[in-house]
């Protein structure tokens, strides 16, 4: 059930300019979709998982409203673990672990999972029953957090499964994200991307993260191929939505993009390039400086002037200047929405779906609300980790066809 009253309150929480920007964004997305255009999302890490945004994006992919995603290796790892987990945090020293090997705070985490899920895990890996028993007895507290990274045994399982997936990637010449998606829950971006044939790819700046998963993602295909695949996804998009993501080089400074990036040399060398010129860039961001940079450009062309003169943009603009602000501020089709993604995304999805006559079966809500808390508990219970058997079966089918 969609709580329209709460969504309207999220909308009201935005300042007047961001409300106008959100309305403009909805209009651009609806216009593109009515013409058969494509929408691509560039997501960052943790907040997108915690606020249920990645699960909402999977829903929008299912309903044909989003057609591709760039994300981080951390998000891939979390989605492999089921997006959100309930974990028990204990003092590592009470379990006999040396503090110098433990995360800050000297904690060790245990994944809380149903018995049947634990039984399935035992078919894949040898579990330390003594450690699990000590974890049951140890004092600790329960926390819902991004899944599949630091907690035993799911974090270790993710790392070991990554090695298996990498072998399949090398054998078939496929990105890690594609192969992992074969076994992922369809309520994750990975799983829905695999089901629908939509690309889900880790961006170059976001390769580092999630331990061995990030390294396996980086090793699965070359940087050249990853850049080209991402460029193809972005070229196909009429609208690009950036969600709590930094260092968006592939979009604003990519090796195959000619309007704001460095694609001129790829073109010079005879490679296929594309242009952001007539696309719409929507960025959901908490940093007010993003909008200030755009204002400076619109009012005085200050950012472009700094570039033309070879001057530092931070000094001439007198604001802290993040790299991705440059092209975004100068792009004629950019729309900044300054606000919390936990509040902006559900409103954006709701208004867009309503305008298109699409019924949504899942809605995210900001995690600080009662609805957001209930949503997070639902994700913990319902969104499952990667199914290794399903993944291997799909790999066998792919191998037989190729």
C-alpha positions in Angstrom: 0.0 0.0 0.0 1.4 3.4 -1.0 1.1 6.0 1.7 0.3 9.1 -0.4 0.1 11.3 2.7 3.6 10.5 3.7 4.9 10.9 0.2 3.2 14.4 0.1 5.0 15.3 3.3 8.4 14.2 1.8 7.5 16.5 -1.2 6.7 19.4 1.2 10.0 18.9 3.1 11.9 20.0 0.0 12.6 23.7 -0.6 10.6 25.4 -3.3 13.4 25.2 -5.9 13.8 21.4 -5.3 10.1 20.9 -5.6 10.2 22.7 -8.9 13.2 20.6 -9.9 11.5 17.4 -8.9 8.4 18.3 -11.0 10.6 19.1 -13.9 12.4 15.8 -13.5 9.1 13.9 -13.5 8.0 15.8 -16.7 11.2 14.9 -18.5 11.0 11.2 -17.5 7.4 11.0 -18.5 8.0 12.7 -21.8 10.9 10.4 -22.6 9.0 7.2 -21.7 5.9 8.3 -23.7 8.2 8.5 -26.7 9.8 5.1 -26.0 12.9 6.6 -24.5 15.2 5.0 -21.9 16.1 6.0 -18.4 19.4 5.0 -16.8 20.4 5.5 -13.1 23.9 6.1 -11.7 23.8 5.0 -8.0 26.3 5.4 -5.2 26.8 3.0 -2.3 25.4 2.7 1.2 22.6 5.2 1.4 20.9 3.8 -1.7 20.8 0.3 0.0 19.8 1.6 3.5 16.9 3.8 2.2 15.5 1.0 0.0 16.4 2.9 -3.2 18.1 0.0 -4.9 15.0 -2.2 -4.2 12.8 0.6 -5.6 15.0 0.8 -8.7 14.6 -3.0 -9.1 10.8 -2.4 -9.0 11.0 0.4 -11.6 13.1 -1.9 -13.8 10.5 -4.5 -13.5 7.8 -2.0 -14.6 9.9 -0.8 -17.6 10.6 2.6 -16.1 14.4 2.2 -15.7 16.6 0.4 -18.3 20.1 0.3 -16.9 22.2 1.1 -13.8 25.7 1.9 -12.9 26.6 1.3 -9.3 29.4 0.4 -6.9 31.1 -2.8 -6.1 29.9 -2.4 -2.5 26.2 -2.3 -3.7 26.9 -5.5 -5.8 28.2 -7.2 -2.6 25.3 -6.1 -0.6 22.8 -7.2 -3.2 24.6 -10.6 -3.4 23.9 -10.9 0.4 20.2 -9.9 0.0 20.4 -6.0 0.3 19.9 -5.7 4.0 20.7 -8.2 6.9 19.9 -8.5 10.5 23.2 -9.0 12.3 24.4 -9.5 15.9 27.3 -7.3 16.8 29.6 -8.7 19.6 32.8 -7.7 21.2 35.5 -9.4 19.1 37.8 -9.8 22.1 35.1 -11.9 23.9 35.3 -14.3 20.9 39.1 -14.6 21.1 39.9 -12.4 18.1 42.8 -10.0 18.1 41.6 -6.4 18.0 44.3 -5.4 15.4 42.5 -7.5 12.8 39.0 -6.3 13.6 37.0 -3.3 12.3 37.0 -0.1 14.3 35.2 -0.6 17.6 36.5 -4.1 18.0 33.3 -5.7 16.8 32.6 -9.1 15.2 29.2 -9.6 13.5 27.0 -12.7 13.0 24.4 -12.9 10.3 21.0 -13.7 11.7 19.3 -16.1 9.3 16.5 -18.7 9.3 17.5 -22.3 9.9 16.6 -23.4 6.4 18.9 -20.7 5.0 21.7 -21.8 7.3 21.1 -25.5 6.2 21.5 -24.5 2.5 24.7 -22.6 3.3 26.1 -25.8 4.9 25.8 -27.5 1.5 28.2 -24.9 0.1 30.8 -24.3 2.8 32.2 -25.7 6.0 30.9 -23.6 8.9 32.6 -23.0 12.2 30.0 -24.4 14.6 32.1 -23.5 17.6 32.3 -19.9 16.6 28.5 -19.8 15.8 27.8 -21.3 19.3 30.0 -18.7 21.0 28.3 -16.0 19.0 24.9 -17.2 20.2 26.1 -17.0 23.8 28.0 -13.8 23.6 26.5 -10.4 24.6 25.7 -8.2 21.7 23.0 -6.1 20.0 21.0 -6.6 16.8 21.3 -4.1 13.9 19.8 -4.0 10.4 22.6 -3.1 8.0 23.8 -3.5 4.5 24.1 -7.2 3.8 26.8 -9.6 3.0 30.0 -7.8 3.9 31.3 -7.9 7.5 29.1 -10.6 9.2 29.9 -14.3 9.5 29.0 -16.4 7.7 27.4 -14.4 4.9 30.3 -12.0 4.4 32.8 -15.0 4.0 30.3 -16.8 1.7 30.1 -13.7 -0.5 33.9 -13.6 -0.8 34.2 -17.3 -1.7 31.3 -17.1 -4.1 33.0 -14.2 -5.9 35.9 -16.5 -6.7 33.6 -19.0 -8.4 31.8 -16.3 -10.3 35.1 -14.9 -11.6 36.0 -18.2 -13.2 32.6 -18.2 -15.0 33.2 -14.6 -16.1 36.6 -15.5 -17.6 35.3 -18.6 -19.3 32.4 -16.7 -20.9 33.8 -13.2 -21.3 31.1 -11.6 -19.2 31.0 -8.9 -16.5 30.9 -10.2 -12.9 27.6 -8.3 -12.4 25.9 -10.2 -15.2 26.9 -13.6 -13.8 26.1 -12.7 -10.2 22.7 -11.5 -11.4 21.9 -15.0 -12.7 21.5 -16.1 -9.1 20.4 -12.9 -7.5 17.0 -12.1 -6.0 14.7 -10.4 -8.6 14.1 -7.7 -6.1 17.7 -6.5 -6.5 19.0 -4.5 -9.3 21.4 -7.4 -10.2 18.6 -9.9 -10.3 16.1 -7.8 -12.2 18.8 -6.6 -14.6 19.6 -10.3 -15.4 15.9 -11.1 -15.8 15.1 -8.2 -18.1 18.4 -8.1 -20.0 19.1 -4.6 -18.7 22.8 -3.7 -18.0 23.9 -3.3 -14.4 27.5 -2.3 -14.2 30.0 -1.0 -11.6 31.4 2.3 -12.6 35.2 2.7 -12.9 35.7 5.0 -9.8 33.5 2.6 -7.7 35.4 -0.6 -8.5 37.3 -0.5 -5.2 35.2 -1.9 -2.4 33.5 -5.0 -0.9 36.8 -6.9 -0.5 37.4 -9.7 -3.0 34.1 -8.9 -4.7 35.4 -5.6 -5.9 38.6 -7.2 -7.1 36.7 -9.9 -8.9 34.5 -7.3 -10.5 37.6 -5.4 -11.7 39.2 -8.6 -13.0 36.1 -9.9 -14.8 36.4 -7.7 -17.9 39.0 -5.1 -18.9 38.8 -1.5 -18.1 38.4 -0.7 -21.8 35.5 -3.1 -22.2 33.8 -1.8 -19.0 34.2 1.8 -20.2 32.7 0.9 -23.5 29.8 -1.0 -22.0 29.0 1.9 -19.7 29.3 4.4 -22.6 26.8 2.3 -24.6 24.3 2.3 -21.7 24.6 6.0 -21.3 24.4 6.6 -25.0 21.1 4.7 -25.1 19.6 6.9 -22.3 17.4 9.9 -22.8 17.4 10.7 -19.1 20.2 9.9 -16.6 19.4 10.0 -12.9 22.3 10.3 -10.4 21.6 9.1 -6.9 24.0 9.8 -4.0 27.0 9.1 -6.2 30.4 10.9 -6.4 33.1 10.9 -9.1 30.8 10.3 -12.0 33.6 10.3 -14.6 31.9 8.0 -17.0 29.1 10.5 -17.3 30.8 13.8 -17.2 34.4 13.1 -18.2 34.2 9.7 -19.9 36.6 8.4 -22.5 33.8 8.1 -25.1 31.7 11.1 -24.4 32.3 14.2 -26.5 30.2 17.1 -25.1 31.6 17.3 -21.5 34.3 14.6 -21.5 37.4 13.5 -23.2 35.8 11.6 -26.1 37.5 13.8 -28.7 40.5 11.6 -28.7 38.5 8.4 -29.0 36.8 10.1 -32.0 40.1 11.1 -33.4 41.3 7.5 -33.2 38.2 6.3 -35.1 36.3 4.8 -32.1 32.6 5.2 -31.7 31.6 8.1 -29.3 28.4 9.7 -28.0 27.3 13.0 -26.7 25.3 14.1 -23.6 24.3 17.3 -25.4 20.6 16.6 -25.7 20.1 14.4 -22.7 18.6 15.2 -19.3 20.8 14.9 -16.3 18.9 14.7 -12.9 21.0 14.6 -9.8 19.7 13.9 -6.3 22.2 15.3 -3.9 22.4 16.8 -0.4 25.1 19.3 -1.3 23.7 22.8 -1.8 27.0 23.7 -3.6 25.8 21.6 -6.6 23.0 24.1 -7.2 25.2 27.1 -6.4 27.6 25.9 -9.1 24.8 25.7 -11.6 23.5 29.2 -10.6 27.0 30.6 -11.1 27.1 29.1 -14.6 23.6 30.3 -15.5 24.0 33.8 -14.1 27.5 34.6 -15.3 29.0 31.5 -17.2 31.6 31.6 -14.5 32.4 27.9 -14.6 32.9 27.8 -18.3 34.9 31.0 -18.1 37.2 29.4 -15.6 37.7 26.4 -17.9 38.3 28.6 -20.9 40.9 30.5 -19.0 42.5 27.5 -17.4 41.7 28.7 -13.9 40.9 26.6 -10.9 37.2 26.3 -10.6 37.2 26.2 -6.8 39.0 29.6 -6.5 36.9 31.4 -9.1 33.6 30.1 -7.8 34.5 30.5 -4.1 32.7 27.2 -3.2 34.1 23.7 -2.5 34.1 22.2 -5.9 33.6 18.5 -6.5 34.7 17.2 -9.8 31.3 16.1 -11.1 29.9 19.6 -10.5 31.8 21.0 -13.5 30.0 19.3 -16.4 26.7 19.1 -14.5 26.7 22.8 -13.9 27.5 23.6 -17.5 25.1 21.1 -19.1 21.9 22.8 -20.4 19.7 19.7 -19.5 20.8 19.3 -15.9 18.3 19.3 -13.0 19.6 19.4 -9.4 17.3 18.1 -6.7 18.8 19.0 -3.3 17.3 16.6 -0.8 17.5 13.3 1.0 17.4 10.4 -1.4 15.2 8.5 1.1 12.5 11.2 0.6 13.2 12.3 -3.0 13.2 8.8 -4.7 9.8 7.6 -3.5 8.2 10.9 -4.5 9.9 10.8 -7.9 8.9 7.2 -8.5 5.3 7.8 -7.3 4.7 10.9 -9.4 6.3 9.4 -12.5 4.4 6.1 -12.1 1.1 7.9 -11.6 1.7 10.1 -14.7 2.4 7.0 -16.7 -0.5 4.9 -15.3 1.9 2.4 -13.8 1.0 0.5 -10.6 4.0 -0.1 -8.2 4.1 -3.2 -6.0 6.9 -1.8 -3.8 7.6 1.6 -2.5 10.6 2.8 -0.5 10.4 5.2 2.4 13.0 7.2 4.3 14.4 4.9 7.0 13.7 7.3 9.8 9.9 6.9 9.3 7.7 4.1 10.7 7.1 3.1 7.1 10.8 3.1 6.4 11.5 0.9 9.4 8.8 -1.6 8.2 10.3 -1.5 4.7 13.8 -2.3 6.0 12.4 -5.2 8.0 10.6 -6.5 4.9 13.8 -6.4 2.9 15.6 -8.3 5.6 12.9 -11.0 5.6 12.0 -11.2 1.9 15.0 -10.3 -0.3 17.2 -13.4 -0.4 21.0 -13.8 -1.0 22.3 -15.0 -4.3 21.1 -18.6 -5.0 24.3 -20.4 -6.0 22.5 -23.4 -7.5 20.4 -21.2 -9.7 23.5 -19.3 -10.7 25.3 -22.4 -11.7 22.3 -23.8 -13.6 22.1 -20.5 -15.6 25.8 -20.7 -16.3 25.4 -24.2 -17.6 22.6 -23.1 -19.9 24.6 -20.1 -21.1 27.6 -22.3 -21.8 25.5 -24.8 -23.8 24.2 -21.9 -26.0 27.5 -20.1 -26.6 
